[in-house]
Amino acid sequence: MTERAKLKERPMLDIALDRDLENRLRQVAARLGKSPEDCAAAAIRTFVADCEEAFAHGQRLGGEGVMRPPEGFYD
């Protein structure tokens, strides 16, 4: 077995979810007929792609990437 195949077999991340979020993920996955792991991976792929796009857009506008709101902004 190649090293790449070995990497595909074992998870790279082990993400702990609170009970409520895990239950919601399982319910959504069941309704979609998919595994919770596949749904979580799809959500992470989307999040990463969105962040990469935002960074690239910020750089095209002459910035250093995505700006974060100041501390306490959402309070």
VODREN-57264 format. One line per field, with one value per atom (N, C-alpha, C): residue in one letter; y, x, z; residue number from 1. Coordinates in Angstrom, 2 decimals, decimal comma. Atoms other than C-alpha are relative to their C-alpha. Layout:
N
res = [a; ...]
c2 = [Y; ...]
c1 = [X; ...]
c3 = [Z; ...]
n = [NUM; ...]
# end
This chain:
75
res = [m; m; m; t; t; t; e; e; e; r; r; r; a; a; a; k; k; k; l; l; l; k; k; k; e; e; e; r; r; r; p; p; p; m; m; m; l; l; l; d; d; d; i; i; i; a; a; a; l; l; l; d; d; d; r; r; r; d; d; d; l; l; l; e; e; e; n; n; n; r; r; r; l; l; l; r; r; r; q; q; q; v; v; v; a; a; a; a; a; a; r; r; r; l; l; l; g; g; g; k; k; k; s; s; s; p; p; p; e; e; e; d; d; d; c; c; c; a; a; a; a; a; a; a; a; a; a; a; a; i; i; i; r; r; r; t; t; t; f; f; f; v; v; v; a; a; a; d; d; d; c; c; c; e; e; e; e; e; e; a; a; a; f; f; f; a; a; a; h; h; h; g; g; g; q; q; q; r; r; r; l; l; l; g; g; g; g; g; g; e; e; e; g; g; g; v; v; v; m; m; m; r; r; r; p; p; p; p; p; p; e; e; e; g; g; g; f; f; f; y; y; y; d; d; d]
c2 = [-1,18; 0,00; 1,25; -1,22; 3,43; 0,89; -0,95; 6,20; 0,85; -0,81; 8,23; -0,77; 0,83; 5,36; -0,13; 0,08; 5,04; 1,27; -1,27; 8,73; 0,13; -0,08; 8,42; -0,86; 0,90; 5,61; 0,55; -0,50; 7,46; 1,48; -1,41; 10,76; 0,90; -0,96; 13,78; 0,84; -0,81; 15,62; -0,81; 0,56; 14,54; 1,19; -1,22; 17,33; -0,36; 0,22; 17,30; 0,99; -0,83; 18,60; -0,09; 0,12; 19,49; -0,89; 0,99; 17,07; 0,52; -0,57; 19,41; 0,06; -0,11; 20,08; -1,38; 1,36; 16,40; -0,61; 0,53; 15,46; 0,65; -0,70; 18,13; -0,47; 0,51; 16,94; -1,37; 1,35; 13,35; 0,05; -0,12; 14,41; 0,48; -0,54; 16,45; -1,05; 1,03; 13,69; -1,11; 1,05; 11,11; 0,45; -0,51; 13,31; 0,07; -0,06; 13,69; -1,37; 1,34; 9,97; -0,11; 0,00; 10,66; -0,26; 0,19; 9,95; 1,36; -1,26; 12,64; 0,45; -0,34; 12,47; 0,66; -0,61; 13,22; 1,41; -1,34; 16,15; 0,98; -0,87; 17,56; 0,36; -0,27; 17,22; 0,99; -0,92; 19,00; 1,42; -1,32; 21,85; 0,63; -0,51; 22,18; 0,42; -0,37; 22,18; 1,34; -1,25; 24,96; 1,17; -1,05; 26,99; 0,39; -0,27; 26,68; 0,71; -0,65; 27,58; 1,44; -1,37; 30,64; 0,89; -0,78; 31,80; 0,29; -0,22; 31,31; 1,05; -0,98; 33,29; 1,40; -1,31; 36,10; 0,56; -0,45; 36,25; 0,50; -0,37; 36,37; 1,31; -1,22; 39,06; 1,19; -1,08; 41,14; 0,40; -0,31; 40,88; 0,75; -0,71; 41,97; 1,46; -1,37; 45,06; 0,76; -0,68; 45,86; -0,18; 0,23; 44,60; -1,23; 1,17; 41,87; -1,23; 1,12; 39,62; 0,46; -0,29; 39,51; 0,77; -0,76; 42,10; -0,53; 0,44; 41,10; 1,22; -1,12; 43,34; 0,21; -0,26; 45,02; -0,81; 0,73; 43,26; 0,60; -0,48; 43,50; 0,48; -0,51; 44,40; -0,65; 0,73; 41,72; 0,00; 0,00; 42,32; 0,91]
c1 = [0,85; 0,00; 0,90; -0,79; 1,36; -0,25; 0,15; 1,87; -1,25; 1,20; -0,85; -1,27; 1,17; -3,33; -0,16; 0,07; -2,44; -0,58; 0,52; -3,14; -1,50; 1,43; -6,54; -0,82; 0,72; -7,49; -0,18; 0,11; -6,84; -0,37; 0,40; -8,44; 1,17; -1,04; -6,17; -0,40; 0,51; -8,37; -1,00; 1,02; -10,42; -0,65; 0,64; -12,88; -1,07; 1,00; -14,82; -1,14; 1,19; -18,36; -0,81; 0,89; -20,73; -1,18; 1,04; -23,62; -1,10; 1,07; -26,20; 0,40; -0,44; -24,16; 0,18; -0,16; -23,30; -1,36; 1,35; -26,99; -0,60; 0,52; -27,94; 0,68; -0,74; -25,20; -0,51; 0,51; -26,42; -1,39; 1,35; -30,03; 0,04; -0,10; -29,09; 0,58; -0,63; -26,84; -0,99; 0,99; -29,61; -1,03; 1,00; -32,07; 0,57; -0,66; -29,52; 0,43; -0,43; -28,74; 1,51; -1,47; -25,06; 0,52; -0,59; -22,67; 0,28; -0,36; -22,07; 1,41; -1,38; -18,37; 0,08; 0,01; -19,06; -0,57; 0,61; -21,30; 0,95; -0,96; -18,72; 1,15; -1,10; -15,97; -0,43; 0,51; -18,13; -0,10; 0,10; -18,78; 1,38; -1,36; -15,07; 0,59; -0,50; -14,20; -0,58; 0,66; -16,73; 0,56; -0,56; -15,42; 1,40; -1,37; -11,80; -0,01; 0,09; -12,73; -0,48; 0,49; -14,68; 1,10; -1,09; -11,73; 1,07; -1,00; -9,29; -0,47; 0,54; -11,57; 0,01; 0,00; -11,91; 1,42; -1,39; -8,12; 0,46; -0,41; -7,56; -0,67; 0,72; -10,22; 0,61; -0,62; -8,68; 1,34; -1,31; -5,25; -0,15; 0,23; -6,64; -0,38; 0,39; -8,02; 1,14; -1,16; -4,56; 0,20; -0,14; -5,02; 0,84; -0,76; -3,32; -0,88; 0,92; -6,35; -1,27; 1,27; -9,47; 0,25; -0,11; -9,84; -1,01; 0,90; -11,35; -0,55; 0,54; -13,68; 0,80; -0,74; -12,15; -0,54; 0,38; -12,22; -1,27; 1,23; -15,68; -1,05; 0,92; -17,39; -1,37; 1,27; -20,05; -0,69; 0,60; -20,73; -1,20]
c3 = [0,00; 0,00; 0,00; 0,09; -0,92; 1,21; -1,11; 1,61; -0,18; 0,27; -0,08; 0,33; -0,32; 0,24; 1,50; -1,46; 3,93; 0,60; -0,50; 4,47; -0,24; 0,29; 2,82; 0,95; -0,89; 5,20; 1,40; -1,36; 8,43; -0,02; -0,03; 9,37; 0,41; -0,35; 9,50; 1,20; -1,10; 12,00; 0,80; -0,87; 14,92; 0,69; -0,47; 15,62; 1,03; -1,05; 18,88; -0,19; 0,13; 18,53; 1,28; -1,15; 21,29; -0,39; 0,24; 21,64; -0,92; 0,82; 20,09; -1,47; 1,39; 16,96; -0,63; 0,52; 16,57; -0,35; 0,28; 16,80; -1,23; 1,17; 14,27; -1,27; 1,15; 11,91; -0,40; 0,28; 12,19; -0,63; 0,56; 11,50; -1,44; 1,36; 8,44; -0,94; 0,84; 7,12; -0,32; 0,23; 7,55; -1,03; 0,96; 5,66; -1,41; 1,31; 2,85; -0,50; 0,37; 2,85; -0,11; 0,02; 3,51; 1,41; -1,33; 6,34; 0,63; -0,66; 8,96; -0,35; 0,35; 8,10; -1,37; 1,33; 4,43; 0,03; -0,11; 5,35; 0,67; -0,69; 7,77; -0,93; 0,93; 5,16; -1,07; 1,01; 2,58; 0,56; -0,63; 5,02; 0,17; -0,19; 5,77; -1,34; 1,34; 2,04; -0,44; 0,37; 1,46; 0,79; -0,85; 4,40; -0,48; 0,46; 3,20; -1,34; 1,31; -0,38; 0,13; -0,21; 0,83; 0,58; -0,58; 2,95; -1,04; 1,04; 0,08; -1,00; 0,93; -2,22; 0,61; -0,68; 0,34; 0,09; -0,06; 0,81; -1,37; 1,36; -2,96; -0,41; 0,34; -3,38; 0,74; -0,77; -0,59; -0,56; 0,57; -2,18; -1,33; 1,26; -5,57; 0,25; -0,33; -3,83; 0,68; -0,55; -2,51; 1,49; -1,44; 1,03; 0,28; -0,40; 2,97; 0,12; -0,14; 2,91; 0,67; -0,66; 5,00; 1,29; -1,25; 7,72; 1,00; -1,07; 11,03; 0,70; -0,75; 12,99; 1,30; -1,23; 16,04; 1,18; -1,22; 19,42; 0,60; -0,62; 20,99; -0,98; 1,02; 17,70; 0,08; 0,00; 18,06; 1,36; -1,36; 21,78; 0,08]
n = [1; 1; 1; 2; 2; 2; 3; 3; 3; 4; 4; 4; 5; 5; 5; 6; 6; 6; 7; 7; 7; 8; 8; 8; 9; 9; 9; 10; 10; 10; 11; 11; 11; 12; 12; 12; 13; 13; 13; 14; 14; 14; 15; 15; 15; 16; 16; 16; 17; 17; 17; 18; 18; 18; 19; 19; 19; 20; 20; 20; 21; 21; 21; 22; 22; 22; 23; 23; 23; 24; 24; 24; 25; 25; 25; 26; 26; 26; 27; 27; 27; 28; 28; 28; 29; 29; 29; 30; 30; 30; 31; 31; 31; 32; 32; 32; 33; 33; 33; 34; 34; 34; 35; 35; 35; 36; 36; 36; 37; 37; 37; 38; 38; 38; 39; 39; 39; 40; 40; 40; 41; 41; 41; 42; 42; 42; 43; 43; 43; 44; 44; 44; 45; 45; 45; 46; 46; 46; 47; 47; 47; 48; 48; 48; 49; 49; 49; 50; 50; 50; 51; 51; 51; 52; 52; 52; 53; 53; 53; 54; 54; 54; 55; 55; 55; 56; 56; 56; 57; 57; 57; 58; 58; 58; 59; 59; 59; 60; 60; 60; 61; 61; 61; 62; 62; 62; 63; 63; 63; 64; 64; 64; 65; 65; 65; 66; 66; 66; 67; 67; 67; 68; 68; 68; 69; 69; 69; 70; 70; 70; 71; 71; 71; 72; 72; 72; 73; 73; 73; 74; 74; 74; 75; 75; 75]
# end
